[in-house]
Amino acid sequence: MLKTPAWGIKPVPHDQKRLGGLDYFILWSSLGVGLLVLSAGSFLSAASFTDAILAIIVGSAGGSMLLALAGRIGSDHGIPSLVTLRPAFGIGGSYLPAMLNVLQLVGWTTFEIMIMARAAEMLAGSTVPYYAWAAIFGSLVAILAIAGPLNVAKQWLGKFAVWIAYGTSAVIIFNLINSPNTASLIASPGTGMSFFSALDLVIAMPVSWMPLVADYNRFARKGKTAMWATFIGFALTNILFYFGGVLLGTSNIIDIIFAIQMMFFGFLMLLLIVDEADNAFADVYSAAVSTQNVFSHINQKHLIIGFSAASALLAMVVSILQYEIFLLLIGAIFVPLFGVVLTDYYIVRKRKYTEELLYGDKRTLKLPAMVAWGCGTLVALSLSPLTQI
């Protein structure tokens, strides 16, 4: 598994496109599962229950379709996500989004390692210190990322981790629905969050995966099948876990870990840790690929090891603060970015990219796309609840 090709940013050869619809349903439904999604869903308890549920359904469906359409570009041409930006923004113009993406991915990986380490520490007691757990999970994430998407999808997820994800998800959601507090939550008018503010928070989760999706969907045998499998898989688990977060009602990750541990005597938390590793793997792998969009000569495995180590170290010294702001910033930056990309690919260029557009002059920077992205980001920020936080 550790000797598989890195591929880098060049198109994946046709004979290496080995993943089918079921593989992508498993992959993206698994990546939609996580304690951070529960935490994000809990913010919606400030809205009325009706507004929250409507925002969850509409936001998950809309965001997941954008995610799937971005992935289809990678499937069509065998290229990673940041390379899909090059025809619209120019090769030089794709460098800024690449660096912003690396920053968000290091943040996500830090959060994921922190969650796994805190959960393991609570389950094991004082036997192993938190810092050791962070190092252990950082190493696990690096191994999965070096193994690569094909091995993770076919071996780790398809044969093992996804069944844990499905089982734990079903039990957690079932028990939250049957909680004594459910009736009062349904009747709650909320504390003032509007439908559109709730929608922003829901869309942020699938959108946060848009700068990564083609890194994995580039291995699809059939682009259309992978697109629909991505849409259905991610939308389904995003709806379930945002709904679970509303029922849980707390955004504090430590409180969520404690609640699940007490509810299920720690067993399901141990299993859920396995699934958190999938999310961290995807973040680290894509951080390496995004960096190669700018510095293509750097060895991918060295980047993976570096990002894993940096995230593990950050997990030892930082805490999850202002998570809601982090989600809203992601939406404000990446929705307009991929709005430009999807318009360019599907409408302007009619799904036709050339090698010159993808790998030509590295000095090229296309100002119209940069201006459109900047204006979109400013509008998104001005309309966002960030202005009220």
HUNOR-V502987 format. One record per pair of residues at least 12 apart in sequence whose C-alpha atoms are under 7 Angstrom apart, sorted by sequence separation. I is the first residue (numbers start at 1). J is the second residue. D is the distance in whole Angstrom. If there is no record, write none. Layout:
# HUNOR-V502987
{{I | J | D} {I | J | D}}
This chain:
# HUNOR-V502987
{{82 | 94 | 7} {118 | 130 | 7} {288 | 300 | 6} {117 | 130 | 6} {288 | 303 | 5} {82 | 98 | 6} {117 | 133 | 5} {288 | 304 | 6} {117 | 134 | 5} {285 | 304 | 6} {114 | 134 | 7} {284 | 304 | 6} {113 | 134 | 6} {284 | 307 | 6} {113 | 137 | 6} {284 | 308 | 7} {113 | 138 | 7} {340 | 369 | 7} {340 | 373 | 7} {337 | 373 | 5} {336 | 373 | 5} {336 | 376 | 5} {336 | 377 | 6} {333 | 377 | 5} {332 | 377 | 5} {332 | 380 | 5} {332 | 381 | 6} {328 | 386 | 7} {325 | 386 | 7} {185 | 247 | 7} {182 | 247 | 7} {11 | 77 | 7} {12 | 78 | 5} {11 | 78 | 5} {12 | 79 | 7} {149 | 216 | 6} {11 | 79 | 5} {176 | 244 | 7} {10 | 79 | 6} {9 | 79 | 6} {9 | 80 | 6} {173 | 244 | 6} {176 | 247 | 6} {215 | 286 | 7} {176 | 248 | 7} {212 | 286 | 6} {168 | 268 | 6} {168 | 272 | 7} {164 | 271 | 6} {165 | 272 | 6} {101 | 211 | 7} {165 | 275 | 6} {161 | 274 | 7} {161 | 275 | 6} {208 | 330 | 6} {204 | 327 | 6} {204 | 328 | 6} {207 | 331 | 6} {27 | 153 | 6} {201 | 327 | 7} {204 | 330 | 6} {201 | 328 | 6} {204 | 331 | 5} {207 | 334 | 7} {200 | 328 | 7} {207 | 335 | 7} {82 | 211 | 7} {23 | 153 | 6} {27 | 157 | 7} {81 | 211 | 6} {81 | 212 | 6} {26 | 158 | 7} {30 | 162 | 6} {81 | 213 | 6} {81 | 214 | 5} {80 | 214 | 5} {81 | 215 | 6} {30 | 165 | 6} {79 | 214 | 7} {80 | 215 | 4} {26 | 162 | 7} {49 | 185 | 7} {141 | 277 | 6} {145 | 281 | 5} {49 | 186 | 5} {144 | 281 | 6} {80 | 218 | 7} {119 | 257 | 6} {49 | 188 | 6} {67 | 206 | 6} {75 | 214 | 7} {79 | 218 | 6} {141 | 280 | 6} {145 | 284 | 7} {48 | 188 | 6} {49 | 189 | 7} {55 | 195 | 6} {59 | 199 | 6} {63 | 203 | 5} {67 | 207 | 6} {70 | 210 | 6} {74 | 214 | 4} {78 | 218 | 4} {141 | 281 | 5} {145 | 285 | 5} {48 | 189 | 4} {73 | 214 | 7} {78 | 219 | 7} {47 | 189 | 7} {48 | 190 | 4} {60 | 202 | 6} {64 | 206 | 6} {67 | 209 | 7} {71 | 213 | 5} {75 | 217 | 5} {4 | 147 | 6} {47 | 190 | 4} {52 | 195 | 7} {55 | 198 | 6} {56 | 199 | 7} {59 | 202 | 5} {60 | 203 | 6} {63 | 206 | 5} {67 | 210 | 5} {70 | 213 | 7} {71 | 214 | 4} {74 | 217 | 6} {75 | 218 | 4} {123 | 266 | 6} {2 | 146 | 6} {46 | 190 | 5} {47 | 191 | 6} {51 | 195 | 5} {55 | 199 | 5} {59 | 203 | 5} {63 | 207 | 6} {70 | 214 | 7} {74 | 218 | 5} {75 | 219 | 7} {2 | 147 | 5} {45 | 190 | 6} {46 | 191 | 5} {47 | 192 | 6} {75 | 220 | 6} {1 | 147 | 5} {46 | 192 | 6} {47 | 193 | 4} {52 | 198 | 6} {56 | 202 | 6} {67 | 213 | 7} {71 | 217 | 6} {46 | 193 | 5} {47 | 194 | 6} {55 | 202 | 7} {76 | 223 | 6} {75 | 223 | 5} {1 | 151 | 7} {72 | 223 | 6} {44 | 198 | 6} {72 | 227 | 6} {146 | 301 | 6} {71 | 227 | 7} {116 | 273 | 6} {69 | 227 | 7} {146 | 304 | 7} {68 | 227 | 5} {145 | 304 | 7} {68 | 228 | 7} {116 | 276 | 7} {68 | 230 | 6} {142 | 304 | 6} {68 | 231 | 5} {142 | 305 | 6} {112 | 276 | 6} {65 | 231 | 6} {142 | 308 | 6} {64 | 231 | 5} {141 | 308 | 7} {112 | 280 | 6} {64 | 234 | 6} {138 | 308 | 5} {64 | 235 | 6} {109 | 280 | 5} {138 | 309 | 6} {61 | 235 | 6} {109 | 283 | 6} {138 | 312 | 5} {60 | 235 | 5} {108 | 283 | 7} {109 | 284 | 7} {135 | 312 | 6} {60 | 238 | 6} {105 | 283 | 5} {134 | 312 | 6} {60 | 239 | 6} {105 | 284 | 7} {134 | 315 | 7} {57 | 239 | 6} {105 | 287 | 6} {134 | 316 | 7} {56 | 239 | 6} {102 | 287 | 5} {131 | 316 | 6} {56 | 242 | 7} {102 | 290 | 7} {197 | 385 | 6} {98 | 290 | 5} {98 | 291 | 7} {95 | 294 | 6} {113 | 312 | 6} {19 | 219 | 6} {20 | 220 | 6} {41 | 241 | 7} {18 | 219 | 6} {19 | 220 | 5} {20 | 221 | 6} {41 | 242 | 4} {45 | 246 | 5} {110 | 311 | 5} {114 | 315 | 5} {17 | 219 | 4} {18 | 220 | 6} {19 | 221 | 6} {20 | 222 | 7} {24 | 226 | 6} {28 | 230 | 6} {32 | 234 | 5} {40 | 242 | 7} {41 | 243 | 6} {44 | 246 | 6} {109 | 311 | 6} {110 | 312 | 6} {113 | 315 | 6} {16 | 219 | 7} {17 | 220 | 5} {18 | 221 | 6} {38 | 241 | 5} {41 | 244 | 7} {42 | 245 | 4} {17 | 221 | 5} {21 | 225 | 5} {25 | 229 | 5} {29 | 233 | 4} {33 | 237 | 6} {37 | 241 | 6} {38 | 242 | 6} {41 | 245 | 4} {42 | 246 | 5} {45 | 249 | 6} {110 | 314 | 6} {111 | 315 | 7} {21 | 226 | 5} {24 | 229 | 6} {25 | 230 | 6} {28 | 233 | 5} {29 | 234 | 5} {32 | 237 | 5} {37 | 242 | 6} {40 | 245 | 7} {41 | 246 | 5} {106 | 311 | 6} {110 | 315 | 5} {12 | 218 | 7} {20 | 226 | 7} {24 | 230 | 6} {28 | 234 | 5} {32 | 238 | 5} {38 | 244 | 6} {39 | 245 | 6} {42 | 248 | 7} {12 | 219 | 7} {26 | 233 | 7} {29 | 236 | 7} {38 | 245 | 4} {42 | 249 | 5} {21 | 229 | 5} {25 | 233 | 5} {29 | 237 | 6} {33 | 241 | 7} {42 | 250 | 5} {43 | 251 | 7} {82 | 290 | 6} {42 | 251 | 5} {111 | 320 | 7} {83 | 293 | 7} {39 | 250 | 7} {40 | 251 | 7} {82 | 293 | 6} {39 | 251 | 4} {39 | 252 | 7} {39 | 253 | 7} {34 | 276 | 6} {31 | 278 | 7} {31 | 279 | 6} {88 | 341 | 6} {85 | 341 | 6} {88 | 344 | 6} {87 | 357 | 5} {91 | 361 | 7} {92 | 362 | 5} {86 | 357 | 7} {87 | 358 | 6} {91 | 362 | 5} {92 | 363 | 5} {93 | 364 | 7} {70 | 342 | 7} {86 | 358 | 6} {91 | 363 | 7} {92 | 364 | 5} {93 | 365 | 4} {91 | 364 | 6} {92 | 365 | 5} {93 | 366 | 6} {90 | 364 | 5} {91 | 365 | 6} {83 | 358 | 6} {90 | 365 | 5} {89 | 365 | 6} {90 | 366 | 5} {89 | 366 | 5} {9 | 289 | 7} {89 | 369 | 5} {8 | 289 | 6} {88 | 369 | 6} {89 | 370 | 7} {9 | 292 | 7} {8 | 292 | 7} {9 | 293 | 7} {8 | 300 | 7} {6 | 300 | 7}}
